[in-house]
Amino acid sequence: MNQPLGTPSPRQRKGSWLRTVQAVAWSFVGIRKNSDYQEDTAKLNIFHILAVGLAGAVLFVLGLIALVHWVVQ
């Protein structure tokens, strides 16, 4: 895969887990500035984003199940 010069590979990108969680949370809500998106794509590791996104989706579904269970009882 060809990458532009100066762009680090996904394994070389250093991004904090907190920044990754914030980026995924804002993406779930759907409110994101394009400049922030561009900065995140340049700095964050794709594997971290996938892990946090999957964990967030699982927590969301489990939260909905717990809420429905609580309302029904």
PDB file of N, CA, C, O and CB in Angstrom:
ATOM      1  N   MET A   1       0.848  -1.171   0.000  1.00  0.00           N
ATOM      2  CA  MET A   1       0.000   0.000   0.000  1.00  0.00           C
ATOM      3  C   MET A   1       0.891   1.231   0.000  1.00  0.00           C
ATOM      4  O   MET A   1       1.827   1.318   0.794  1.00  0.00           O
ATOM      5  CB  MET A   1      -0.963   0.000   1.216  1.00  0.00           C
ATOM      6  N   ASN A   2       0.612   2.171  -0.872  1.00  0.00           N
ATOM      7  CA  ASN A   2       1.406   3.390  -0.971  1.00  0.00           C
ATOM      8  C   ASN A   2       0.908   4.411   0.031  1.00  0.00           C
ATOM      9  O   ASN A   2      -0.291   4.664   0.139  1.00  0.00           O
ATOM     10  CB  ASN A   2       1.355   3.965  -2.395  1.00  0.00           C
ATOM     11  N   GLN A   3       1.854   4.999   0.771  1.00  0.00           N
ATOM     12  CA  GLN A   3       1.535   6.044   1.725  1.00  0.00           C
ATOM     13  C   GLN A   3       2.256   7.308   1.314  1.00  0.00           C
ATOM     14  O   GLN A   3       3.361   7.252   0.775  1.00  0.00           O
ATOM     15  CB  GLN A   3       1.916   5.630   3.163  1.00  0.00           C
ATOM     16  N   PRO A   4       1.625   8.462   1.569  1.00  0.00           N
ATOM     17  CA  PRO A   4       2.327   9.713   1.271  1.00  0.00           C
ATOM     18  C   PRO A   4       3.598   9.819   2.107  1.00  0.00           C
ATOM     19  O   PRO A   4       3.679   9.277   3.209  1.00  0.00           O
ATOM     20  CB  PRO A   4       1.410  10.928   1.534  1.00  0.00           C
ATOM     21  N   LEU A   5       4.581  10.521   1.569  1.00  0.00           N
ATOM     22  CA  LEU A   5       5.839  10.695   2.292  1.00  0.00           C
ATOM     23  C   LEU A   5       5.599  11.424   3.605  1.00  0.00           C
ATOM     24  O   LEU A   5       4.825  12.380   3.660  1.00  0.00           O
ATOM     25  CB  LEU A   5       6.858  11.464   1.434  1.00  0.00           C
ATOM     26  N   GLY A   6       6.253  10.977   4.646  1.00  0.00           N
ATOM     27  CA  GLY A   6       6.122  11.622   5.944  1.00  0.00           C
ATOM     28  C   GLY A   6       4.964  11.103   6.777  1.00  0.00           C
ATOM     29  O   GLY A   6       4.807  11.512   7.928  1.00  0.00           O
ATOM     30  N   THR A   7       4.144  10.204   6.221  1.00  0.00           N
ATOM     31  CA  THR A   7       3.026   9.645   6.967  1.00  0.00           C
ATOM     32  C   THR A   7       3.490   8.368   7.654  1.00  0.00           C
ATOM     33  O   THR A   7       3.943   7.437   6.989  1.00  0.00           O
ATOM     34  CB  THR A   7       1.807   9.368   6.035  1.00  0.00           C
ATOM     35  N   PRO A   8       3.382   8.315   8.991  1.00  0.00           N
ATOM     36  CA  PRO A   8       3.818   7.099   9.687  1.00  0.00           C
ATOM     37  C   PRO A   8       2.861   5.952   9.417  1.00  0.00           C
ATOM     38  O   PRO A   8       1.668   6.164   9.199  1.00  0.00           O
ATOM     39  CB  PRO A   8       3.927   7.347  11.196  1.00  0.00           C
ATOM     40  N   SER A   9       3.389   4.742   9.434  1.00  0.00           N
ATOM     41  CA  SER A   9       2.520   3.585   9.259  1.00  0.00           C
ATOM     42  C   SER A   9       1.648   3.436  10.499  1.00  0.00           C
ATOM     43  O   SER A   9       1.970   4.002  11.543  1.00  0.00           O
ATOM     44  CB  SER A   9       3.349   2.292   9.003  1.00  0.00           C
ATOM     45  N   PRO A  10       0.532   2.675  10.408  1.00  0.00           N
ATOM     46  CA  PRO A  10      -0.350   2.517  11.565  1.00  0.00           C
ATOM     47  C   PRO A  10       0.368   1.980  12.792  1.00  0.00           C
ATOM     48  O   PRO A  10      -0.012   2.322  13.912  1.00  0.00           O
ATOM     49  CB  PRO A  10      -1.487   1.603  11.216  1.00  0.00           C
ATOM     50  N   ARG A  11       1.389   1.154  12.622  1.00  0.00           N
ATOM     51  CA  ARG A  11       2.108   0.606  13.773  1.00  0.00           C
ATOM     52  C   ARG A  11       3.039   1.637  14.408  1.00  0.00           C
ATOM     53  O   ARG A  11       3.401   1.499  15.577  1.00  0.00           O
ATOM     54  CB  ARG A  11       2.907  -0.622  13.355  1.00  0.00           C
ATOM     55  N   GLN A  12       3.433   2.667  13.656  1.00  0.00           N
ATOM     56  CA  GLN A  12       4.357   3.665  14.176  1.00  0.00           C
ATOM     57  C   GLN A  12       3.640   4.836  14.829  1.00  0.00           C
ATOM     58  O   GLN A  12       4.273   5.627  15.528  1.00  0.00           O
ATOM     59  CB  GLN A  12       5.246   4.167  13.072  1.00  0.00           C
ATOM     60  N   ARG A  13       2.356   4.963  14.622  1.00  0.00           N
ATOM     61  CA  ARG A  13       1.616   6.091  15.167  1.00  0.00           C
ATOM     62  C   ARG A  13       1.499   5.956  16.676  1.00  0.00           C
ATOM     63  O   ARG A  13       1.203   4.883  17.201  1.00  0.00           O
ATOM     64  CB  ARG A  13       0.225   6.191  14.526  1.00  0.00           C
ATOM     65  N   LYS A  14       1.734   7.050  17.350  1.00  0.00           N
ATOM     66  CA  LYS A  14       1.619   7.070  18.801  1.00  0.00           C
ATOM     67  C   LYS A  14       0.420   7.930  19.175  1.00  0.00           C
ATOM     68  O   LYS A  14       0.393   9.126  18.884  1.00  0.00           O
ATOM     69  CB  LYS A  14       2.926   7.605  19.468  1.00  0.00           C
ATOM     70  N   GLY A  15      -0.549   7.336  19.804  1.00  0.00           N
ATOM     71  CA  GLY A  15      -1.705   8.067  20.279  1.00  0.00           C
ATOM     72  C   GLY A  15      -2.101   7.539  21.633  1.00  0.00           C
ATOM     73  O   GLY A  15      -2.038   6.335  21.883  1.00  0.00           O
ATOM     74  N   SER A  16      -2.503   8.421  22.494  1.00  0.00           N
ATOM     75  CA  SER A  16      -2.867   7.976  23.832  1.00  0.00           C
ATOM     76  C   SER A  16      -4.217   7.272  23.795  1.00  0.00           C
ATOM     77  O   SER A  16      -5.045   7.516  22.918  1.00  0.00           O
ATOM     78  CB  SER A  16      -2.902   9.164  24.813  1.00  0.00           C
ATOM     79  N   TRP A  17      -4.413   6.394  24.767  1.00  0.00           N
ATOM     80  CA  TRP A  17      -5.683   5.682  24.853  1.00  0.00           C
ATOM     81  C   TRP A  17      -6.809   6.656  25.171  1.00  0.00           C
ATOM     82  O   TRP A  17      -7.921   6.496  24.667  1.00  0.00           O
ATOM     83  CB  TRP A  17      -5.616   4.570  25.918  1.00  0.00           C
ATOM     84  N   LEU A  18      -6.539   7.672  26.006  1.00  0.00           N
ATOM     85  CA  LEU A  18      -7.569   8.653  26.342  1.00  0.00           C
ATOM     86  C   LEU A  18      -8.011   9.402  25.093  1.00  0.00           C
ATOM     87  O   LEU A  18      -9.207   9.602  24.883  1.00  0.00           O
ATOM     88  CB  LEU A  18      -7.055   9.643  27.404  1.00  0.00           C
ATOM     89  N   ARG A  19      -7.072   9.812  24.272  1.00  0.00           N
ATOM     90  CA  ARG A  19      -7.406  10.518  23.024  1.00  0.00           C
ATOM     91  C   ARG A  19      -8.212   9.613  22.092  1.00  0.00           C
ATOM     92  O   ARG A  19      -9.127  10.072  21.409  1.00  0.00           O
ATOM     93  CB  ARG A  19      -6.118  11.003  22.311  1.00  0.00           C
ATOM     94  N   THR A  20      -7.867   8.327  22.070  1.00  0.00           N
ATOM     95  CA  THR A  20      -8.596   7.375  21.243  1.00  0.00           C
ATOM     96  C   THR A  20     -10.026   7.212  21.741  1.00  0.00           C
ATOM     97  O   THR A  20     -10.964   7.188  20.944  1.00  0.00           O
ATOM     98  CB  THR A  20      -7.881   6.023  21.228  1.00  0.00           C
ATOM     99  N   VAL A  21     -10.195   7.099  23.057  1.00  0.00           N
ATOM    100  CA  VAL A  21     -11.543   6.965  23.627  1.00  0.00           C
ATOM    101  C   VAL A  21     -12.370   8.215  23.323  1.00  0.00           C
ATOM    102  O   VAL A  21     -13.548   8.107  22.984  1.00  0.00           O
ATOM    103  CB  VAL A  21     -11.470   6.728  25.162  1.00  0.00           C
ATOM    104  N   GLN A  22     -11.768   9.393  23.440  1.00  0.00           N
ATOM    105  CA  GLN A  22     -12.479  10.628  23.127  1.00  0.00           C
ATOM    106  C   GLN A  22     -12.893  10.677  21.658  1.00  0.00           C
ATOM    107  O   GLN A  22     -14.017  11.069  21.346  1.00  0.00           O
ATOM    108  CB  GLN A  22     -11.611  11.836  23.466  1.00  0.00           C
ATOM    109  N   ALA A  23     -12.013  10.290  20.773  1.00  0.00           N
ATOM    110  CA  ALA A  23     -12.317  10.312  19.339  1.00  0.00           C
ATOM    111  C   ALA A  23     -13.457   9.354  19.010  1.00  0.00           C
ATOM    112  O   ALA A  23     -14.352   9.690  18.234  1.00  0.00           O
ATOM    113  CB  ALA A  23     -11.068   9.948  18.518  1.00  0.00           C
ATOM    114  N   VAL A  24     -13.424   8.160  19.600  1.00  0.00           N
ATOM    115  CA  VAL A  24     -14.478   7.175  19.333  1.00  0.00           C
ATOM    116  C   VAL A  24     -15.801   7.641  19.934  1.00  0.00           C
ATOM    117  O   VAL A  24     -16.852   7.475  19.315  1.00  0.00           O
ATOM    118  CB  VAL A  24     -14.088   5.789  19.903  1.00  0.00           C
ATOM    119  N   ALA A  25     -15.761   8.221  21.130  1.00  0.00           N
ATOM    120  CA  ALA A  25     -16.993   8.712  21.764  1.00  0.00           C
ATOM    121  C   ALA A  25     -17.644   9.815  20.929  1.00  0.00           C
ATOM    122  O   ALA A  25     -18.859   9.805  20.733  1.00  0.00           O
ATOM    123  CB  ALA A  25     -16.695   9.235  23.180  1.00  0.00           C
ATOM    124  N   TRP A  26     -16.851  10.756  20.442  1.00  0.00           N
ATOM    125  CA  TRP A  26     -17.392  11.814  19.590  1.00  0.00           C
ATOM    126  C   TRP A  26     -17.921  11.235  18.279  1.00  0.00           C
ATOM    127  O   TRP A  26     -18.900  11.738  17.728  1.00  0.00           O
ATOM    128  CB  TRP A  26     -16.317  12.878  19.306  1.00  0.00           C
ATOM    129  N   SER A  27     -17.287  10.197  17.787  1.00  0.00           N
ATOM    130  CA  SER A  27     -17.766   9.572  16.553  1.00  0.00           C
ATOM    131  C   SER A  27     -19.096   8.854  16.778  1.00  0.00           C
ATOM    132  O   SER A  27     -19.956   8.851  15.897  1.00  0.00           O
ATOM    133  CB  SER A  27     -16.721   8.585  16.014  1.00  0.00           C
ATOM    134  N   PHE A  28     -19.267   8.247  17.949  1.00  0.00           N
ATOM    135  CA  PHE A  28     -20.547   7.609  18.263  1.00  0.00           C
ATOM    136  C   PHE A  28     -21.670   8.637  18.291  1.00  0.00           C
ATOM    137  O   PHE A  28     -22.776   8.368  17.823  1.00  0.00           O
ATOM    138  CB  PHE A  28     -20.468   6.874  19.610  1.00  0.00           C
ATOM    139  N   VAL A  29     -21.385   9.816  18.842  1.00  0.00           N
ATOM    140  CA  VAL A  29     -22.390  10.875  18.921  1.00  0.00           C
ATOM    141  C   VAL A  29     -22.642  11.467  17.541  1.00  0.00           C
ATOM    142  O   VAL A  29     -23.765  11.856  17.223  1.00  0.00           O
ATOM    143  CB  VAL A  29     -21.945  11.976  19.904  1.00  0.00           C
ATOM    144  N   GLY A  30     -21.607  11.533  16.729  1.00  0.00           N
ATOM    145  CA  GLY A  30     -21.750  12.063  15.377  1.00  0.00           C
ATOM    146  C   GLY A  30     -21.397  13.524  15.253  1.00  0.00           C
ATOM    147  O   GLY A  30     -21.644  14.140  14.217  1.00  0.00           O
ATOM    148  N   ILE A  31     -20.816  14.091  16.309  1.00  0.00           N
ATOM    149  CA  ILE A  31     -20.415  15.496  16.286  1.00  0.00           C
ATOM    150  C   ILE A  31     -18.892  15.526  16.227  1.00  0.00           C
ATOM    151  O   ILE A  31     -18.214  15.167  17.190  1.00  0.00           O
ATOM    152  CB  ILE A  31     -20.964  16.285  17.545  1.00  0.00           C
ATOM    153  N   ARG A  32     -18.368  15.956  15.091  1.00  0.00           N
ATOM    154  CA  ARG A  32     -16.915  15.926  14.910  1.00  0.00           C
ATOM    155  C   ARG A  32     -16.515  16.999  13.911  1.00  0.00           C
ATOM    156  O   ARG A  32     -17.084  17.079  12.822  1.00  0.00           O
ATOM    157  CB  ARG A  32     -16.436  14.525  14.432  1.00  0.00           C
ATOM    158  N   LYS A  33     -15.552  17.815  14.269  1.00  0.00           N
ATOM    159  CA  LYS A  33     -15.025  18.795  13.324  1.00  0.00           C
ATOM    160  C   LYS A  33     -14.084  18.082  12.363  1.00  0.00           C
ATOM    161  O   LYS A  33     -13.383  17.146  12.749  1.00  0.00           O
ATOM    162  CB  LYS A  33     -14.294  19.961  14.063  1.00  0.00           C
ATOM    163  N   ASN A  34     -14.071  18.522  11.129  1.00  0.00           N
ATOM    164  CA  ASN A  34     -13.206  17.901  10.126  1.00  0.00           C
ATOM    165  C   ASN A  34     -11.732  18.043  10.507  1.00  0.00           C
ATOM    166  O   ASN A  34     -10.943  17.124  10.288  1.00  0.00           O
ATOM    167  CB  ASN A  34     -13.456  18.524   8.745  1.00  0.00           C
ATOM    168  N   SER A  35     -11.366  19.172  11.065  1.00  0.00           N
ATOM    169  CA  SER A  35      -9.959  19.357  11.446  1.00  0.00           C
ATOM    170  C   SER A  35      -9.558  18.373  12.538  1.00  0.00           C
ATOM    171  O   SER A  35      -8.445  17.848  12.515  1.00  0.00           O
ATOM    172  CB  SER A  35      -9.712  20.802  11.923  1.00  0.00           C
ATOM    173  N   ASP A  36     -10.453  18.113  13.501  1.00  0.00           N
ATOM    174  CA  ASP A  36     -10.164  17.122  14.542  1.00  0.00           C
ATOM    175  C   ASP A  36     -10.070  15.725  13.943  1.00  0.00           C
ATOM    176  O   ASP A  36      -9.220  14.925  14.336  1.00  0.00           O
ATOM    177  CB  ASP A  36     -11.245  17.157  15.639  1.00  0.00           C
ATOM    178  N   TYR A  37     -10.944  15.443  12.997  1.00  0.00           N
ATOM    179  CA  TYR A  37     -10.907  14.135  12.330  1.00  0.00           C
ATOM    180  C   TYR A  37      -9.572  13.939  11.607  1.00  0.00           C
ATOM    181  O   TYR A  37      -8.955  12.878  11.707  1.00  0.00           O
ATOM    182  CB  TYR A  37     -12.082  14.000  11.330  1.00  0.00           C
ATOM    183  N   GLN A  38      -9.138  14.958  10.886  1.00  0.00           N
ATOM    184  CA  GLN A  38      -7.873  14.865  10.155  1.00  0.00           C
ATOM    185  C   GLN A  38      -6.699  14.671  11.117  1.00  0.00           C
ATOM    186  O   GLN A  38      -5.781  13.899  10.838  1.00  0.00           O
ATOM    187  CB  GLN A  38      -7.654  16.127   9.298  1.00  0.00           C
ATOM    188  N   GLU A  39      -6.736  15.373  12.246  1.00  0.00           N
ATOM    189  CA  GLU A  39      -5.667  15.239  13.238  1.00  0.00           C
ATOM    190  C   GLU A  39      -5.656  13.834  13.837  1.00  0.00           C
ATOM    191  O   GLU A  39      -4.592  13.251  14.047  1.00  0.00           O
ATOM    192  CB  GLU A  39      -5.831  16.289  14.353  1.00  0.00           C
ATOM    193  N   ASP A  40      -6.844  13.293  14.110  1.00  0.00           N
ATOM    194  CA  ASP A  40      -6.927  11.948  14.678  1.00  0.00           C
ATOM    195  C   ASP A  40      -6.432  10.893  13.699  1.00  0.00           C
ATOM    196  O   ASP A  40      -5.741   9.956  14.100  1.00  0.00           O
ATOM    197  CB  ASP A  40      -8.357  11.638  15.090  1.00  0.00           C
ATOM    198  N   THR A  41      -6.774  11.031  12.431  1.00  0.00           N
ATOM    199  CA  THR A  41      -6.318  10.039  11.456  1.00  0.00           C
ATOM    200  C   THR A  41      -4.806  10.073  11.297  1.00  0.00           C
ATOM    201  O   THR A  41      -4.192   9.066  10.944  1.00  0.00           O
ATOM    202  CB  THR A  41      -6.989  10.273  10.105  1.00  0.00           C
ATOM    203  N   ALA A  42      -4.208  11.220  11.554  1.00  0.00           N
ATOM    204  CA  ALA A  42      -2.759  11.325  11.428  1.00  0.00           C
ATOM    205  C   ALA A  42      -2.032  10.805  12.665  1.00  0.00           C
ATOM    206  O   ALA A  42      -0.895  10.345  12.561  1.00  0.00           O
ATOM    207  CB  ALA A  42      -2.366  12.766  11.171  1.00  0.00           C
ATOM    208  N   LYS A  43      -2.668  10.870  13.830  1.00  0.00           N
ATOM    209  CA  LYS A  43      -1.960  10.557  15.072  1.00  0.00           C
ATOM    210  C   LYS A  43      -2.363   9.234  15.708  1.00  0.00           C
ATOM    211  O   LYS A  43      -1.532   8.595  16.353  1.00  0.00           O
ATOM    212  CB  LYS A  43      -2.181  11.649  16.054  1.00  0.00           C
ATOM    213  N   LEU A  44      -3.603   8.806  15.550  1.00  0.00           N
ATOM    214  CA  LEU A  44      -4.080   7.640  16.289  1.00  0.00           C
ATOM    215  C   LEU A  44      -3.815   6.344  15.539  1.00  0.00           C
ATOM    216  O   LEU A  44      -3.778   6.314  14.309  1.00  0.00           O
ATOM    217  CB  LEU A  44      -5.563   7.774  16.575  1.00  0.00           C
ATOM    218  N   ASN A  45      -3.635   5.286  16.295  1.00  0.00           N
ATOM    219  CA  ASN A  45      -3.382   3.957  15.751  1.00  0.00           C
ATOM    220  C   ASN A  45      -4.724   3.300  15.410  1.00  0.00           C
ATOM    221  O   ASN A  45      -5.633   3.281  16.240  1.00  0.00           O
ATOM    222  CB  ASN A  45      -2.569   3.082  16.762  1.00  0.00           C
ATOM    223  N   ILE A  46      -4.846   2.773  14.218  1.00  0.00           N
ATOM    224  CA  ILE A  46      -6.109   2.190  13.757  1.00  0.00           C
ATOM    225  C   ILE A  46      -6.521   1.000  14.615  1.00  0.00           C
ATOM    226  O   ILE A  46      -7.712   0.773  14.826  1.00  0.00           O
ATOM    227  CB  ILE A  46      -5.992   1.760  12.296  1.00  0.00           C
ATOM    228  N   PHE A  47      -5.559   0.247  15.105  1.00  0.00           N
ATOM    229  CA  PHE A  47      -5.889  -0.918  15.930  1.00  0.00           C
ATOM    230  C   PHE A  47      -6.461  -0.496  17.280  1.00  0.00           C
ATOM    231  O   PHE A  47      -7.336  -1.170  17.822  1.00  0.00           O
ATOM    232  CB  PHE A  47      -4.649  -1.793  16.137  1.00  0.00           C
ATOM    233  N   HIS A  48      -5.972   0.612  17.823  1.00  0.00           N
ATOM    234  CA  HIS A  48      -6.542   1.143  19.059  1.00  0.00           C
ATOM    235  C   HIS A  48      -7.971   1.620  18.823  1.00  0.00           C
ATOM    236  O   HIS A  48      -8.851   1.398  19.655  1.00  0.00           O
ATOM    237  CB  HIS A  48      -5.676   2.294  19.604  1.00  0.00           C
ATOM    238  N   ILE A  49      -8.197   2.272  17.693  1.00  0.00           N
ATOM    239  CA  ILE A  49      -9.536   2.771  17.372  1.00  0.00           C
ATOM    240  C   ILE A  49     -10.517   1.610  17.241  1.00  0.00           C
ATOM    241  O   ILE A  49     -11.635   1.676  17.752  1.00  0.00           O
ATOM    242  CB  ILE A  49      -9.511   3.602  16.070  1.00  0.00           C
ATOM    243  N   LEU A  50     -10.099   0.549  16.557  1.00  0.00           N
ATOM    244  CA  LEU A  50     -10.972  -0.617  16.411  1.00  0.00           C
ATOM    245  C   LEU A  50     -11.281  -1.268  17.753  1.00  0.00           C
ATOM    246  O   LEU A  50     -12.425  -1.642  18.010  1.00  0.00           O
ATOM    247  CB  LEU A  50     -10.334  -1.637  15.482  1.00  0.00           C
ATOM    248  N   ALA A  51     -10.281  -1.406  18.605  1.00  0.00           N
ATOM    249  CA  ALA A  51     -10.492  -2.028  19.919  1.00  0.00           C
ATOM    250  C   ALA A  51     -11.439  -1.193  20.773  1.00  0.00           C
ATOM    251  O   ALA A  51     -12.361  -1.731  21.388  1.00  0.00           O
ATOM    252  CB  ALA A  51      -9.151  -2.212  20.650  1.00  0.00           C
ATOM    253  N   VAL A  52     -11.218   0.111  20.814  1.00  0.00           N
ATOM    254  CA  VAL A  52     -12.078   0.981  21.622  1.00  0.00           C
ATOM    255  C   VAL A  52     -13.483   1.044  21.028  1.00  0.00           C
ATOM    256  O   VAL A  52     -14.464   1.085  21.771  1.00  0.00           O
ATOM    257  CB  VAL A  52     -11.475   2.400  21.722  1.00  0.00           C
ATOM    258  N   GLY A  53     -13.593   1.054  19.725  1.00  0.00           N
ATOM    259  CA  GLY A  53     -14.911   1.077  19.080  1.00  0.00           C
ATOM    260  C   GLY A  53     -15.711  -0.176  19.364  1.00  0.00           C
ATOM    261  O   GLY A  53     -16.901  -0.102  19.669  1.00  0.00           O
ATOM    262  N   LEU A  54     -15.064  -1.329  19.267  1.00  0.00           N
ATOM    263  CA  LEU A  54     -15.764  -2.579  19.579  1.00  0.00           C
ATOM    264  C   LEU A  54     -16.166  -2.653  21.051  1.00  0.00           C
ATOM    265  O   LEU A  54     -17.272  -3.087  21.375  1.00  0.00           O
ATOM    266  CB  LEU A  54     -14.884  -3.776  19.223  1.00  0.00           C
ATOM    267  N   ALA A  55     -15.269  -2.231  21.938  1.00  0.00           N
ATOM    268  CA  ALA A  55     -15.596  -2.229  23.372  1.00  0.00           C
ATOM    269  C   ALA A  55     -16.738  -1.262  23.656  1.00  0.00           C
ATOM    270  O   ALA A  55     -17.621  -1.568  24.457  1.00  0.00           O
ATOM    271  CB  ALA A  55     -14.358  -1.851  24.216  1.00  0.00           C
ATOM    272  N   GLY A  56     -16.733  -0.108  23.016  1.00  0.00           N
ATOM    273  CA  GLY A  56     -17.819   0.860  23.199  1.00  0.00           C
ATOM    274  C   GLY A  56     -19.153   0.327  22.700  1.00  0.00           C
ATOM    275  O   GLY A  56     -20.186   0.537  23.337  1.00  0.00           O
ATOM    276  N   ALA A  57     -19.137  -0.357  21.571  1.00  0.00           N
ATOM    277  CA  ALA A  57     -20.373  -0.924  21.034  1.00  0.00           C
ATOM    278  C   ALA A  57     -20.917  -2.016  21.955  1.00  0.00           C
ATOM    279  O   ALA A  57     -22.123  -2.095  22.186  1.00  0.00           O
ATOM    280  CB  ALA A  57     -20.135  -1.489  19.625  1.00  0.00           C
ATOM    281  N   VAL A  58     -20.025  -2.854  22.476  1.00  0.00           N
ATOM    282  CA  VAL A  58     -20.457  -3.918  23.396  1.00  0.00           C
ATOM    283  C   VAL A  58     -21.032  -3.310  24.671  1.00  0.00           C
ATOM    284  O   VAL A  58     -22.074  -3.755  25.151  1.00  0.00           O
ATOM    285  CB  VAL A  58     -19.275  -4.863  23.739  1.00  0.00           C
ATOM    286  N   LEU A  59     -20.366  -2.300  25.221  1.00  0.00           N
ATOM    287  CA  LEU A  59     -20.880  -1.644  26.428  1.00  0.00           C
ATOM    288  C   LEU A  59     -22.224  -0.973  26.177  1.00  0.00           C
ATOM    289  O   LEU A  59     -23.099  -0.997  27.043  1.00  0.00           O
ATOM    290  CB  LEU A  59     -19.878  -0.614  26.938  1.00  0.00           C
ATOM    291  N   PHE A  60     -22.397  -0.379  25.009  1.00  0.00           N
ATOM    292  CA  PHE A  60     -23.669   0.256  24.659  1.00  0.00           C
ATOM    293  C   PHE A  60     -24.796  -0.774  24.605  1.00  0.00           C
ATOM    294  O   PHE A  60     -25.871  -0.550  25.162  1.00  0.00           O
ATOM    295  CB  PHE A  60     -23.553   0.983  23.308  1.00  0.00           C
ATOM    296  N   VAL A  61     -24.553  -1.889  23.942  1.00  0.00           N
ATOM    297  CA  VAL A  61     -25.571  -2.939  23.832  1.00  0.00           C
ATOM    298  C   VAL A  61     -25.887  -3.524  25.209  1.00  0.00           C
ATOM    299  O   VAL A  61     -27.054  -3.731  25.539  1.00  0.00           O
ATOM    300  CB  VAL A  61     -25.098  -4.056  22.870  1.00  0.00           C
ATOM    301  N   LEU A  62     -24.857  -3.792  26.013  1.00  0.00           N
ATOM    302  CA  LEU A  62     -25.091  -4.319  27.359  1.00  0.00           C
ATOM    303  C   LEU A  62     -25.855  -3.320  28.219  1.00  0.00           C
ATOM    304  O   LEU A  62     -26.697  -3.715  29.026  1.00  0.00           O
ATOM    305  CB  LEU A  62     -23.762  -4.676  28.030  1.00  0.00           C
ATOM    306  N   GLY A  63     -25.575  -2.048  28.057  1.00  0.00           N
ATOM    307  CA  GLY A  63     -26.317  -1.008  28.772  1.00  0.00           C
ATOM    308  C   GLY A  63     -27.784  -0.978  28.367  1.00  0.00           C
ATOM    309  O   GLY A  63     -28.662  -0.824  29.216  1.00  0.00           O
ATOM    310  N   LEU A  64     -28.050  -1.123  27.086  1.00  0.00           N
ATOM    311  CA  LEU A  64     -29.441  -1.165  26.627  1.00  0.00           C
ATOM    312  C   LEU A  64     -30.165  -2.397  27.159  1.00  0.00           C
ATOM    313  O   LEU A  64     -31.328  -2.312  27.555  1.00  0.00           O
ATOM    314  CB  LEU A  64     -29.498  -1.147  25.099  1.00  0.00           C
ATOM    315  N   ILE A  65     -29.495  -3.523  27.169  1.00  0.00           N
ATOM    316  CA  ILE A  65     -30.097  -4.751  27.707  1.00  0.00           C
ATOM    317  C   ILE A  65     -30.397  -4.576  29.195  1.00  0.00           C
ATOM    318  O   ILE A  65     -31.469  -4.966  29.657  1.00  0.00           O
ATOM    319  CB  ILE A  65     -29.157  -5.971  27.484  1.00  0.00           C
ATOM    320  N   ALA A  66     -29.471  -4.001  29.940  1.00  0.00           N
ATOM    321  CA  ALA A  66     -29.691  -3.767  31.368  1.00  0.00           C
ATOM    322  C   ALA A  66     -30.839  -2.794  31.597  1.00  0.00           C
ATOM    323  O   ALA A  66     -31.641  -2.990  32.510  1.00  0.00           O
ATOM    324  CB  ALA A  66     -28.418  -3.235  32.025  1.00  0.00           C
ATOM    325  N   LEU A  67     -30.927  -1.757  30.787  1.00  0.00           N
ATOM    326  CA  LEU A  67     -32.016  -0.788  30.913  1.00  0.00           C
ATOM    327  C   LEU A  67     -33.366  -1.439  30.645  1.00  0.00           C
ATOM    328  O   LEU A  67     -34.319  -1.209  31.388  1.00  0.00           O
ATOM    329  CB  LEU A  67     -31.802   0.383  29.955  1.00  0.00           C
ATOM    330  N   VAL A  68     -33.460  -2.238  29.607  1.00  0.00           N
ATOM    331  CA  VAL A  68     -34.719  -2.925  29.292  1.00  0.00           C
ATOM    332  C   VAL A  68     -35.070  -3.906  30.404  1.00  0.00           C
ATOM    333  O   VAL A  68     -36.230  -4.002  30.804  1.00  0.00           O
ATOM    334  CB  VAL A  68     -34.619  -3.665  27.934  1.00  0.00           C
ATOM    335  N   HIS A  69     -34.089  -4.624  30.899  1.00  0.00           N
ATOM    336  CA  HIS A  69     -34.327  -5.568  31.990  1.00  0.00           C
ATOM    337  C   HIS A  69     -34.844  -4.830  33.227  1.00  0.00           C
ATOM    338  O   HIS A  69     -35.764  -5.304  33.893  1.00  0.00           O
ATOM    339  CB  HIS A  69     -33.031  -6.346  32.328  1.00  0.00           C
ATOM    340  N   TRP A  70     -34.254  -3.669  33.533  1.00  0.00           N
ATOM    341  CA  TRP A  70     -34.674  -2.890  34.689  1.00  0.00           C
ATOM    342  C   TRP A  70     -36.086  -2.347  34.518  1.00  0.00           C
ATOM    343  O   TRP A  70     -36.858  -2.342  35.477  1.00  0.00           O
ATOM    344  CB  TRP A  70     -33.705  -1.747  34.930  1.00  0.00           C
ATOM    345  N   VAL A  71     -36.448  -1.884  33.307  1.00  0.00           N
ATOM    346  CA  VAL A  71     -37.765  -1.321  33.048  1.00  0.00           C
ATOM    347  C   VAL A  71     -38.836  -2.410  33.098  1.00  0.00           C
ATOM    348  O   VAL A  71     -39.933  -2.168  33.601  1.00  0.00           O
ATOM    349  CB  VAL A  71     -37.786  -0.612  31.687  1.00  0.00           C
ATOM    350  N   VAL A  72     -38.544  -3.570  32.599  1.00  0.00           N
ATOM    351  CA  VAL A  72     -39.533  -4.661  32.551  1.00  0.00           C
ATOM    352  C   VAL A  72     -39.844  -5.175  33.943  1.00  0.00           C
ATOM    353  O   VAL A  72     -40.983  -5.558  34.209  1.00  0.00           O
ATOM    354  CB  VAL A  72     -39.027  -5.813  31.673  1.00  0.00           C
ATOM    355  N   GLN A  73     -38.879  -5.195  34.831  1.00  0.00           N
ATOM    356  CA  GLN A  73     -39.156  -5.722  36.173  1.00  0.00           C
ATOM    357  C   GLN A  73     -39.834  -4.752  37.044  1.00  0.00           C
ATOM    358  O   GLN A  73     -40.127  -5.060  38.199  1.00  0.00           O
ATOM    359  CB  GLN A  73     -37.920  -6.157  36.829  1.00  0.00           C
TER     360      GLN A  73
END
